Amino acid sequence: MTTEQTKPEAAGKTGRTSMLALLRKDRMASAAALVLLLVGLCALLAPPLLGDLARDQNLRAVNLRPFSIDDGWEFVLGSDSLGRSVLARLAVAAGTTMSVAVPAVLLSLVIGSVWGMWAGFHRGWRESVSMRIADVILSFPSLLLAVVVLYVFDPSVANIVAVLAVARIPIYLRTARAESAELRSRLFVDAARTFGTRDWATIRRHVAPIVLPTLLTVAAVDFCFVMLTESSLSFLGIGIQPPDMSWGLMVAQGRQELQTAWWIAVFPGLAIILTTVSATLLAAWARIAGDPAQRWRLTAPKRGRLGRRGGKEQA
């Protein structure tokens, strides 16, 4: 292997190592990554492993209080009014919630990004028509649009993913359009045109790599919004339907028993809050860590610590 071939590999390994080192130094970002990793593992492993346990009813273990293993490890977070394990239902519901939020965000990200870069790079009537379509979709609130569509059609997982994806496409379309329209006048794009590079090849090789970090940050934040929207729809009764389970549906089922069995609704609500906050924190950290001009903010020493040390030395 030549020296020229080993340089890119070494640079890639160094970049990954530096990102991991920065993540380890930031306690909040590390905690957020661990929370999202745990949610991802639950979404992948819990449905095949704990699916039956989450649906089995045990009338001898109705409304068991949490934080006790006297009745078995499965009831460490208590049970509901039908004797079902809250822990198992919480883990399985993570898979249902992620199966809606992740595909919806990925679909809207891919469609909106490609559409926005195409419109912003070519400008003219393509940009005008695309922006008017985006304005029409954005004129309807996402939650209201989802409520109307799911009320008319069957509230299945596929329909929920489709309506949420369509409602969020304008977010990526407008972002990608603005970024690509600004990059269109850059010198490297003019050089690519001079050498006869086709428009789609220029977008794929020169525009997309620069726009992608911004779009991924928007997607991480939008993931929180989509998950909250799905939880709201399930809470209203037009989202995920029994016997399937999601965090929003669990909150809706436990709201009538808050005074006698608070854990049925509180634990799913905490799961929604922790997941959305963790995704927001990690997205903010990744945006700073991925920008070489702002990465110094993660490695600079804290002023408060330096000030306290200086004060102690002076004293």
C-alpha positions in Angstrom: 0.0 0.0 0.0 1.4 3.4 -1.0 1.8 6.4 1.2 -1.0 8.3 -0.7 -3.4 5.5 0.1 -2.6 5.3 3.8 -3.0 9.1 4.3 -6.8 9.2 3.8 -7.3 6.1 6.0 -5.2 7.7 8.8 -7.1 10.9 8.5 -10.4 9.1 8.8 -9.3 7.2 11.8 -8.0 10.3 13.4 -11.2 12.2 12.8 -13.3 9.4 14.3 -10.9 9.2 17.3 -11.1 12.9 17.9 -14.9 12.9 17.7 -15.1 10.1 20.3 -12.6 11.8 22.5 -14.6 15.0 22.4 -17.8 13.0 23.2 -16.1 11.4 26.2 -15.1 14.8 27.5 -18.6 16.3 27.3 -20.6 14.7 30.1 -24.0 15.9 28.9 -23.4 14.7 25.3 -22.1 11.4 26.6 -25.2 10.9 28.8 -27.5 11.8 25.8 -25.7 9.3 23.6 -26.1 6.6 26.2 -29.8 7.3 26.5 -30.3 7.2 22.8 -28.3 4.0 22.6 -30.4 2.4 25.2 -33.6 3.5 23.4 -32.2 2.1 20.2 -31.4 -1.3 21.8 -34.9 -1.5 23.3 -36.4 -0.7 19.9 -34.5 -3.5 18.2 -34.4 -6.2 20.9 -37.5 -5.7 23.1 -40.3 -6.6 20.5 -39.0 -10.1 19.8 -37.8 -10.8 23.4 -40.5 -9.1 25.5 -43.5 -8.9 23.2 -45.4 -11.7 24.8 -44.6 -10.4 28.3 -45.9 -7.0 27.4 -49.3 -8.4 26.3 -49.8 -11.1 28.9 -52.5 -10.2 31.5 -52.1 -11.3 35.1 -55.1 -10.3 37.2 -53.3 -11.4 40.3 -50.7 -8.6 39.8 -52.9 -5.6 39.2 -51.5 -2.1 39.8 -48.4 -3.3 41.5 -46.3 -0.5 42.8 -42.9 0.1 41.2 -39.3 -0.3 42.6 -39.9 -3.7 44.0 -38.8 -7.1 42.8 -40.9 -9.2 45.2 -43.2 -10.2 42.4 -40.4 -10.7 39.8 -38.0 -8.5 37.9 -40.6 -7.8 35.2 -42.6 -5.8 37.7 -39.7 -3.6 38.8 -41.6 -0.6 37.3 -45.0 -1.8 38.5 -48.0 -3.1 36.5 -51.1 -1.6 35.0 -54.8 -2.3 35.7 -54.7 -5.6 33.7 -51.6 -6.9 35.4 -49.2 -6.2 32.5 -45.6 -5.4 33.1 -45.0 -1.6 32.7 -41.2 -2.3 32.1 -41.9 -4.7 29.2 -44.6 -2.4 27.7 -42.2 0.5 28.0 -39.4 -1.3 26.1 -41.7 -2.7 23.4 -43.4 0.7 22.9 -40.0 2.2 22.2 -39.8 0.0 19.1 -43.3 1.2 17.9 -42.4 4.8 18.5 -39.1 4.5 16.7 -40.7 2.6 13.8 -42.8 5.7 13.2 -40.4 8.5 13.9 -37.3 7.1 12.2 -38.9 6.3 8.8 -40.8 9.5 8.7 -37.7 11.6 9.3 -35.6 9.6 6.8 -38.3 9.9 4.1 -38.8 13.6 4.6 -35.0 14.1 4.8 -34.2 12.3 1.5 -37.1 13.8 -0.5 -36.8 17.3 0.9 -33.0 17.5 0.6 -32.9 16.2 -3.0 -35.8 18.4 -4.0 -34.4 21.5 -2.3 -30.8 21.1 -3.7 -32.3 20.6 -7.2 -34.5 23.7 -6.9 -31.8 25.9 -5.3 -29.1 24.9 -7.8 -31.2 25.6 -10.9 -33.2 28.6 -9.6 -35.8 30.1 -11.9 -39.2 28.6 -12.2 -38.1 25.4 -10.4 -37.3 27.3 -7.3 -40.5 29.4 -7.5 -42.8 26.4 -7.9 -41.0 24.4 -5.2 -41.3 27.2 -2.7 -45.0 27.7 -3.4 -45.6 24.0 -2.8 -43.7 24.2 0.5 -45.7 27.3 1.5 -49.0 25.4 0.9 -47.9 22.4 3.0 -46.6 24.7 5.8 -49.8 26.6 5.9 -51.4 23.6 7.6 -50.0 22.8 11.0 -48.4 19.3 11.0 -50.5 18.0 13.9 -53.8 19.4 12.5 -53.0 17.9 9.1 -52.2 14.5 10.6 -55.4 14.6 12.7 -57.6 15.3 9.6 -55.9 12.7 7.4 -55.8 9.9 10.0 -59.5 10.7 10.9 -60.5 10.0 7.3 -58.2 7.1 6.7 -57.1 4.1 8.8 -54.7 5.2 11.6 -52.1 2.6 10.7 -48.3 2.8 11.1 -47.9 3.3 7.4 -50.4 6.1 7.2 -48.9 7.9 10.2 -45.4 7.7 8.7 -46.7 8.9 5.3 -48.6 11.9 6.6 -45.8 13.0 9.0 -43.2 12.6 6.2 -45.2 14.8 3.8 -45.8 17.4 6.5 -42.0 17.7 7.3 -40.7 17.7 3.7 -40.8 21.6 3.4 -38.4 22.0 6.4 -35.6 20.2 4.5 -36.7 21.6 1.2 -36.3 25.2 2.3 -33.0 24.5 4.1 -31.5 22.7 1.2 -32.7 25.3 -1.3 -31.1 28.1 0.7 -27.8 26.4 1.1 -27.5 25.2 -2.5 -28.6 28.6 -3.9 -25.7 30.2 -1.9 -23.2 27.5 -3.0 -24.3 27.9 -6.7 -22.2 31.1 -7.0 -19.0 29.6 -5.4 -15.8 29.4 -7.4 -15.5 25.6 -7.2 -19.0 25.2 -8.7 -18.1 27.5 -11.6 -14.9 25.5 -12.1 -16.9 22.2 -12.3 -19.2 23.8 -14.9 -16.2 25.0 -16.9 -14.9 21.4 -17.1 -18.2 20.2 -18.3 -19.5 18.5 -15.2 -23.3 17.8 -15.4 -25.6 19.5 -12.9 -26.5 16.4 -10.9 -22.9 15.3 -10.7 -22.0 18.8 -9.4 -24.8 18.6 -6.8 -23.7 15.1 -5.7 -20.0 15.8 -5.5 -19.7 19.4 -4.5 -23.0 20.7 -3.0 -24.4 17.8 -1.1 -21.3 17.1 1.1 -21.4 20.8 2.3 -25.2 20.9 2.9 -25.5 17.5 4.5 -24.2 18.4 8.0 -26.8 21.2 8.3 -29.5 18.9 7.1 -28.5 16.1 9.6 -28.7 18.6 12.4 -32.2 19.7 11.3 -33.2 16.0 11.1 -32.0 15.4 14.7 -34.2 18.2 16.0 -37.1 17.3 13.7 -36.9 13.7 15.0 -38.0 15.1 18.4 -40.9 16.9 16.8 -42.1 13.9 14.9 -41.9 11.7 18.0 -43.9 14.2 20.0 -46.4 14.4 17.2 -46.8 10.6 17.1 -47.2 10.6 20.9 -49.8 13.3 20.7 -51.8 11.4 18.0 -51.7 8.2 20.0 -52.8 10.2 23.1 -55.7 11.6 21.2 -56.7 8.1 20.0 -56.0 8.5 16.3 -52.4 7.2 16.3 -51.2 3.7 17.3 -54.1 1.5 18.1 -54.3 -1.4 20.6 -53.1 -4.2 20.8 -50.0 -2.3 19.6 -48.4 0.1 22.1 -46.5 3.3 22.0 -45.4 5.8 24.6 -48.2 8.2 23.8 -50.8 5.5 23.9 -49.5 4.3 27.3 -49.8 7.8 28.7 -53.4 8.0 27.4 -54.3 4.6 29.0 -52.9 5.7 32.3 -54.2 9.2 32.6 -57.4 8.0 34.3 -55.5 6.3 37.0 -53.0 9.0 37.9 -54.3 9.2 41.5 -54.1 5.5 42.2 -51.4 4.2 39.8 -49.4 7.2 38.7 -46.5 5.0 37.3 -48.6 3.8 34.3 -48.6 7.3 32.7 -45.5 8.9 34.3 -42.9 6.4 33.1 -43.9 6.6 29.4 -44.0 10.4 29.8 -40.5 10.4 31.2 -39.3 8.2 28.4 -40.6 10.7 25.8 -39.0 13.6 27.7 -35.6 11.9 28.1 -35.5 10.8 24.5 -36.4 14.2 23.0 -34.0 16.1 25.3 -31.2 13.7 24.6 -31.6 13.9 20.8 -31.7 17.7 21.1 -28.5 17.8 23.2 -26.6 15.4 21.0 -27.7 17.3 17.8 -26.4 20.6 19.3 -23.1 18.9 20.3 -22.7 17.2 16.9 -23.2 20.5 15.1 -20.4 22.1 17.1 -18.1 19.1 16.9 -18.6 18.8 13.2 -17.7 22.4 12.4 -13.9 23.0 12.5 -14.6 26.7 13.1 -16.5 26.1 16.3 -14.9 22.9 17.6 -12.6 24.9 19.9 -15.7 25.6 22.1 -15.6 22.0 23.2 -11.9 21.9 24.0 -11.5 25.4 25.6 -11.1 25.4 29.4 -14.1 26.5 31.5 -13.8 30.1 32.7 -15.6 29.4 35.9 -13.0 26.8 36.9 -10.1 29.0 36.0 -11.6 31.9 37.9 -12.0 29.8 41.0 -8.5 28.5 40.8 -7.1 32.0 40.3 -9.1 33.2 43.3 -7.8 30.4 45.5 -4.2 31.1 44.5 -4.6 34.8 45.2 -6.1 34.0 48.6 
